[in-house]
Amino acid sequence: MAGRSNLFAPLRIRGLSVANRFVMSAMNRNAAPGGTPGDDIAQFYRRRVDGEVALIVTGGIGIDHDAALGVSGDRPCNVPTLQGAARDGWQRVVRLVHERGGRIAAQLWHQGPMRAEGTGYHPEAASCRPSGIWGPVDRRTQIDPAYVARFAVPTHPIGDEEIGAIVAAYARTAATVFELGFDAIELHGSNGYLIDAFLWGETNRRTDRWGGNQRERTRFAVEVVKAVRAAAGESMPIFFRFSQWKHQDLDGRLAETPAELAEVLEPIAAAGVDVFDASEFDFDVPEFPGSELNLAGWAKKITGRLSVTVGSVGINRGLYDDARGAPTAFDNLDAVVRRFDRGEFDLVAVGRSLLQDPAWVRKVRLGLPFEPYSDAVLHAVT
């Protein structure tokens, strides 16, 4: 174990207490027909809690807005919501997680520019884009060129009235999260989806109060955080997932320097965020020249809030890093501990390793070998 026991210390965040520092990273299973999670999803999360994951972050859950969800790839839209029958489905999930001693956060999602027109549960709804553009079409991406061409058709910029309606939808959905007994909320503010599309200069070219420089482009995120805090109350922690990279541009960046990153994160922190979840391809890569800090480390240093690191924990390569060959299970926990022990971050989110093996965290605690890894697990619910 050699220092790894430090990762099994408890932590309290507002009204949430977690038994250790391991989090199941939010991963969309696309396995909720009609928006309702079934027993397969409940058992999927139960197995990870039994494997000693302290906090589950659900895959993205669509907020209560008609354009929140649709197709953004080659699979039908089976993304969960929190409306109608989905409420009962999620209540079963939450109850089972709690019965097994775990904690669970709901990740609230609006796809924004990444939603294809005419798809999802409300195909008649127009997709929402800050400036009517999907993003640059000449960048490194894993999206099929045919889909890029479909997404790239310009639309009308989203108007003030609709922006207000979306903020209100976040608040309604947060209130439902609280009512259903979830332990925390995570706002999906990364990877080119709606909140991130307001933050990123490539997709936000507005000249009104929702656009401008890096700090001014945070206004939408700030209003969402404030609305969610008011709806969810003071005891529920708010996590905010952000990223440099986007699906439209895997090399995209919100900030080139720590000072620029501060312009983005400081207003969002002040609005009421407790924890920044920094989406990276590889946790063990410095974010800016002149420092070993990764993105989560910079988020904590800049804002003083807690942070979550994620990216290739237990895997030898990043999700979209084809240069390193086929991904395999890899024990890189010593590097995690080294960064954790110097206070760089407070929680460790694990994605693909937990898809492969629900007992992965227990194996870390006991010093047992990891299961061989296969990408076949990426879209599985097992």
Secondary structure, 3 states (H helix, E strand, C coil): CCCHHHHHCCEEECCEEECCCEEECCCCCCCCHHHCCCHHHHHHHHHHHHCCCCEEECCCEECCCCCCCCCCCCCCCCCCCCCCHHHHHHHHHHHHHHHCCCEEEEEEECCHHHCCCCCCCCCCCCCCCCCCCCCCCCCCCCCCHHHHHHHCCCCCCCCHHHHHHHHHHHHHHHHHHHHCCCCEEEEECCECCHHHHHHCCCCCCCCCCCCCCCCHHHHHHHHHHHHHHHHHCCCCCEEEEEECCECCCCCCCCCCCHHHHHHHHHHHHHHHCCEEEEECCCCCCCCCCCCCCCHHHHHHHHHCCEEEECCCCCECCCCCCHHHCCCCECCCHHHHHHHHHCCCCCEEEECHHHHHCCCHHHHHHHCCCCCCCCHHHHHCCC
